[in-house]
Amino acid sequence: MSDLQARATEIRRIAVSLIHGAGSGHPGSCLSAADVIAALYFGELRPADKFVLSKGHACPALYAALHLRGLFDRAALGSFRRLGGLLQGSPTTTIPGVDATCGSLGQGFSIALGLALGLRQVSDTVAQEPHVFVMLGDGELQEGEVWEAAMAAGHYHLGNLCAIVDYNKMQSDDLNARIMGLEPLDAKWRAFNWNVQTIDGHDFGAIAAAFANARATAGRPTVIIANTIKGKGVSYMEGVPSWHGSVKLKPEEIRQALADLGVPAERQPEYAFHV
């Protein structure tokens, strides 16, 4: 798992650097999602599989993974949130490797549902169906569209659909529990006929086992409730709702963030992604 950990750390470094360079973004959400994204892009995804980042504001983490996979070069990273740039503040299908345009919360999950249904139609057997993975934020689960799609996926027995909830328990500038409580979250998904797994979203062994379980489960979609820490890896961001976004990182804050992520002072200029 050391390689996945190294990939996740690099995703975190690039994500916070992109946000600093752009002067805005959502660092807390990127940092909580980085381990699952690393496990997907450097372990789980097969060539025909699809991934939808329904919580589109965490796109710096996705962009970092796509860059590390060689889908676009370093120069493109400097375009994040720039007018006319390739990498906008939510993912779009104009970006190499992005399977769905997302931004409006809840919409990406419905797109993933449609992709899973479509892939079923063009596959000869259930065993040959490519899988669709979709990541949702926990605050996103307050959208009615999410539960309409969840009901439909259960009804159509979409065993090739796997949802991951980045359950960091924070949204905007407060806790989910104080804005709109989600518990009992596992029971809600089971009521819609989903295969439910609850894991530590920063444990690569648990993530891999959950993905294996999802692939082995036929006739029901799978949801992985990944318990995560908002701002994971950066000391002053961990568990602090105000680092959800959209925020501007001060020079001393990006220096500390990169130091926490293992980048010594002399190497930090390598992470200056500016146009």
C-alpha positions as CSV (number, residue, x, y, z in Angstrom):
1,M,0.0,0.0,0.0
2,S,3.0,2.3,0.2
3,D,2.7,3.2,-3.5
4,L,-0.9,4.2,-3.0
5,Q,0.0,6.3,0.0
6,A,2.7,8.1,-2.0
7,R,0.2,8.8,-4.8
8,A,-2.4,10.1,-2.3
9,T,0.2,12.4,-0.7
10,E,1.2,13.8,-4.1
11,I,-2.5,14.3,-5.0
12,R,-2.9,16.3,-1.8
13,R,0.2,18.4,-2.5
14,I,-0.9,19.2,-6.0
15,A,-4.5,19.9,-5.0
16,V,-3.6,22.5,-2.3
17,S,-1.1,24.1,-4.6
18,L,-3.6,24.5,-7.4
19,I,-6.0,26.1,-4.9
20,H,-3.3,28.5,-3.7
21,G,-2.3,29.4,-7.3
22,A,-5.9,30.1,-8.3
23,G,-6.7,32.1,-5.2
24,S,-9.8,30.0,-4.5
25,G,-11.0,26.5,-4.1
26,H,-12.1,23.8,-1.7
27,P,-9.1,22.3,0.1
28,G,-10.8,20.4,2.9
29,S,-12.9,18.4,0.4
30,C,-10.0,17.5,-1.8
31,L,-7.9,16.3,1.2
32,S,-10.6,14.1,2.6
33,A,-11.2,12.4,-0.8
34,A,-7.5,12.0,-1.9
35,D,-7.0,8.4,-0.6
36,V,-10.1,7.0,-2.3
37,I,-9.2,8.8,-5.5
38,A,-5.6,7.4,-5.4
39,A,-7.0,3.9,-4.8
40,L,-9.3,4.3,-7.8
41,Y,-6.8,5.7,-10.3
42,F,-3.8,3.7,-9.2
43,G,-5.4,0.4,-8.3
44,E,-9.0,-0.2,-9.1
45,L,-10.2,1.4,-12.4
46,R,-10.2,-0.9,-15.4
47,P,-9.9,0.6,-19.0
48,A,-13.7,0.4,-19.6
49,D,-14.8,1.6,-16.2
50,K,-16.1,5.1,-15.6
51,F,-15.6,7.5,-12.7
52,V,-17.9,10.4,-11.9
53,L,-16.9,13.1,-9.3
54,S,-20.4,14.2,-8.3
55,K,-18.9,16.4,-5.6
56,G,-17.3,18.4,-8.4
57,H,-15.8,21.1,-6.2
58,A,-13.2,18.6,-5.1
59,C,-11.9,18.5,-8.7
60,P,-8.3,19.6,-7.8
61,A,-7.8,16.1,-6.4
62,L,-9.2,14.6,-9.6
63,Y,-7.1,16.8,-11.8
64,A,-4.0,15.8,-9.8
65,A,-4.7,12.1,-10.3
66,L,-5.3,12.6,-14.0
67,H,-2.1,14.5,-14.4
68,L,-0.2,11.8,-12.5
69,R,-1.7,9.3,-14.9
70,G,-0.2,11.3,-17.8
71,L,-3.5,12.6,-19.3
72,F,-2.2,16.2,-19.4
73,D,1.0,17.9,-18.6
74,R,2.2,20.2,-15.9
75,A,1.5,23.3,-17.9
76,A,-2.2,22.5,-17.8
77,L,-2.2,22.5,-14.0
78,G,-1.5,26.3,-14.1
79,S,-4.8,26.8,-15.9
80,F,-6.9,25.9,-12.8
81,R,-9.8,28.3,-12.4
82,R,-8.4,30.6,-15.1
83,L,-10.6,32.2,-17.7
84,G,-10.3,30.1,-20.8
85,G,-8.2,27.5,-19.1
86,L,-8.5,23.7,-19.5
87,L,-9.1,23.0,-15.8
88,Q,-12.2,24.8,-14.5
89,G,-13.6,24.9,-11.0
90,S,-15.8,21.9,-11.7
91,P,-14.9,19.0,-14.0
92,T,-16.0,19.0,-17.6
93,T,-15.7,16.4,-20.4
94,T,-13.5,18.7,-22.3
95,I,-10.7,17.6,-19.9
96,P,-8.9,14.4,-20.9
97,G,-10.0,11.5,-18.7
98,V,-13.1,13.2,-17.3
99,D,-16.2,11.0,-17.9
100,A,-18.9,13.5,-16.8
101,T,-19.4,17.2,-16.4
102,C,-20.4,17.9,-12.8
103,G,-20.9,20.8,-10.5
104,S,-24.5,21.1,-9.5
105,L,-24.7,18.7,-6.5
106,G,-26.7,15.6,-7.0
107,Q,-26.5,15.8,-10.8
108,G,-23.3,13.6,-11.1
109,F,-25.0,10.8,-9.3
110,S,-27.8,10.7,-11.8
111,I,-25.3,10.8,-14.6
112,A,-23.6,7.8,-13.1
113,L,-26.9,6.0,-12.9
114,G,-27.4,6.6,-16.6
115,L,-23.9,5.4,-17.5
116,A,-24.4,2.2,-15.5
117,L,-27.8,1.5,-17.3
118,G,-26.2,2.3,-20.7
119,L,-23.2,0.1,-20.1
120,R,-25.6,-2.8,-19.2
121,Q,-27.4,-2.4,-22.5
122,V,-24.2,-2.8,-24.6
123,S,-22.6,-5.6,-22.6
124,D,-23.2,-9.2,-23.6
125,T,-23.2,-10.5,-20.0
126,V,-23.3,-9.2,-16.5
127,A,-19.7,-10.3,-16.0
128,Q,-18.6,-8.1,-18.9
129,E,-20.4,-4.9,-17.7
130,P,-17.9,-2.2,-16.9
131,H,-18.3,-0.6,-13.5
132,V,-19.3,3.0,-12.8
133,F,-17.8,4.5,-9.7
134,V,-19.3,7.8,-8.4
135,M,-18.1,9.9,-5.4
136,L,-20.6,12.0,-3.5
137,G,-20.1,14.4,-0.7
138,D,-22.0,13.9,2.5
139,G,-23.6,17.4,2.3
140,E,-24.6,16.5,-1.2
141,L,-26.8,13.7,0.2
142,Q,-29.3,16.4,1.3
143,E,-30.3,16.8,-2.4
144,G,-33.5,15.1,-3.3
145,E,-32.1,14.1,-6.7
146,V,-29.7,11.8,-4.9
147,W,-32.4,9.7,-3.4
148,E,-34.4,9.5,-6.6
149,A,-31.3,8.1,-8.3
150,A,-30.6,5.7,-5.3
151,M,-34.2,4.4,-5.6
152,A,-33.9,3.9,-9.4
153,A,-30.5,2.1,-9.1
154,G,-31.9,-0.3,-6.5
155,H,-35.0,-0.9,-8.6
156,Y,-32.9,-1.8,-11.7
157,H,-30.5,-4.0,-9.7
158,L,-27.4,-2.1,-11.0
159,G,-24.6,-4.3,-9.8
160,N,-22.2,-2.4,-11.9
161,L,-22.8,0.9,-10.0
162,C,-20.6,1.7,-6.9
163,A,-21.1,4.9,-5.0
164,I,-18.6,6.2,-2.5
165,V,-19.7,8.7,0.1
166,D,-16.9,11.0,1.3
167,Y,-18.2,11.1,4.8
168,N,-16.2,13.8,6.5
169,K,-19.3,15.0,8.3
170,M,-18.8,18.6,7.4
171,Q,-20.2,20.9,4.7
172,S,-19.8,24.6,4.0
173,D,-18.9,26.1,7.3
174,D,-20.5,23.7,9.8
175,L,-21.3,20.1,10.6
176,N,-23.8,18.0,8.7
177,A,-25.6,17.2,11.9
178,R,-26.3,20.9,12.5
179,I,-27.4,21.7,9.0
180,M,-29.4,18.5,8.0
181,G,-28.7,15.3,9.8
182,L,-28.0,12.2,7.7
183,E,-28.0,9.4,10.3
184,P,-28.8,6.5,10.2
185,L,-27.0,6.8,6.9
186,D,-26.4,3.0,6.3
187,A,-30.1,2.2,7.0
188,K,-31.2,4.8,4.4
189,W,-29.2,3.1,1.6
190,R,-30.3,-0.4,2.7
191,A,-33.9,0.7,2.4
192,F,-33.2,1.4,-1.3
193,N,-31.8,-2.1,-1.8
194,W,-28.2,-1.2,-1.9
195,N,-25.3,-3.3,-0.7
196,V,-23.8,-1.1,2.1
197,Q,-20.2,-1.1,3.4
198,T,-18.8,1.3,6.0
199,I,-15.1,1.7,6.1
200,D,-12.2,4.0,7.1
201,G,-11.8,6.1,4.0
202,H,-8.0,6.5,4.7
203,D,-7.2,2.8,5.1
204,F,-6.0,1.5,1.7
205,G,-6.6,-2.1,2.7
206,A,-10.2,-1.4,3.7
207,I,-10.7,0.6,0.5
208,A,-9.4,-2.2,-1.7
209,A,-11.6,-4.8,0.1
210,A,-14.7,-2.6,-0.3
211,F,-14.0,-2.3,-4.1
212,A,-13.5,-6.1,-4.3
213,N,-16.8,-6.6,-2.5
214,A,-18.6,-4.2,-4.9
215,R,-17.3,-6.1,-7.9
216,A,-18.4,-9.4,-6.4
217,T,-21.9,-8.2,-5.6
218,A,-24.4,-9.0,-8.4
219,G,-27.9,-7.7,-8.7
220,R,-27.5,-4.8,-6.3
221,P,-25.6,-1.5,-6.4
222,T,-23.0,-0.9,-3.8
223,V,-22.4,2.1,-1.6
224,I,-19.2,2.6,0.3
225,I,-19.6,4.9,3.2
226,A,-16.0,6.1,3.6
227,N,-15.5,7.8,7.0
228,T,-12.9,10.5,6.3
229,I,-11.4,13.6,7.9
230,K,-12.0,17.0,6.4
231,G,-8.6,18.5,5.6
232,K,-6.7,15.2,6.1
233,G,-3.0,15.6,6.1
234,V,-2.8,19.4,6.8
235,S,-2.6,20.0,10.5
236,Y,-4.5,23.3,10.7
237,M,-7.2,22.1,8.3
238,E,-8.1,18.7,9.8
239,G,-11.6,18.7,11.3
240,V,-12.1,22.4,10.7
241,P,-15.3,23.2,8.7
242,S,-14.2,26.6,7.6
243,W,-11.6,24.9,5.3
244,H,-14.3,23.5,3.1
245,G,-14.0,26.4,0.7
246,S,-14.0,28.6,-1.2
247,V,-10.9,30.0,0.4
248,K,-7.7,31.7,-0.5
249,L,-4.5,30.3,1.0
250,K,-2.1,32.8,2.4
251,P,1.6,32.3,1.6
252,E,2.4,31.1,5.1
253,E,-0.6,28.7,5.0
254,I,0.5,27.0,1.7
255,R,4.1,26.8,3.1
256,Q,2.8,25.0,6.2
257,A,0.4,22.8,4.2
258,L,3.2,21.6,1.9
259,A,5.5,21.1,5.0
260,D,2.8,18.9,6.6
261,L,2.6,16.9,3.4
262,G,6.3,16.2,3.5
263,V,7.7,18.9,1.1
264,P,10.8,20.6,2.5
265,A,11.2,24.3,2.0
266,E,13.7,24.0,-0.7
267,R,11.4,21.9,-2.9
268,Q,8.2,23.9,-2.4
269,P,8.8,26.1,-5.5
270,E,8.2,23.0,-7.5
271,Y,4.5,23.3,-6.5
272,A,4.0,26.8,-7.7
273,F,1.4,26.2,-10.4
274,H,0.8,29.6,-11.9
275,V,0.2,30.8,-15.4
